[in-house]
Amino acid sequence: MAVVKVPQLGSFTVKVQTGISGTGNPVYANRTFGNLKSNATEQNVFDVAQALADLQKHTVTDVALTERCNLINQ
């Protein structure tokens, strides 16, 4: 029997720098956006993240993609 990977809805997270701590270190927050279709390309996800970055007052420092899949034994 073969194991088959079945893509599910995913998410992406935008990491933003929200300020500077009292010791001078950057303070970060994560903003996660869910219900990402499994057929969304990496470029499309990045383009949406960049568009959201333009709406943020904080600086975007990172974009992370989380892909979810079910493994089914057939």
C-alpha angles and dihedrals in degrees: 000000000000127000114232125201113222114193118228134187113300138187143220130218127212114204114208133186105235099182148305124291124232088262093054098257122132118258116217137196130189125223114196125199116195142191091061110171115243092234094058110120123230089245092053092050091049092048091053090047090052091050090051089047089059088058094050123094088205126073115260110226103173144011119206127189121209115196119192125201138172119223114218126189109222 
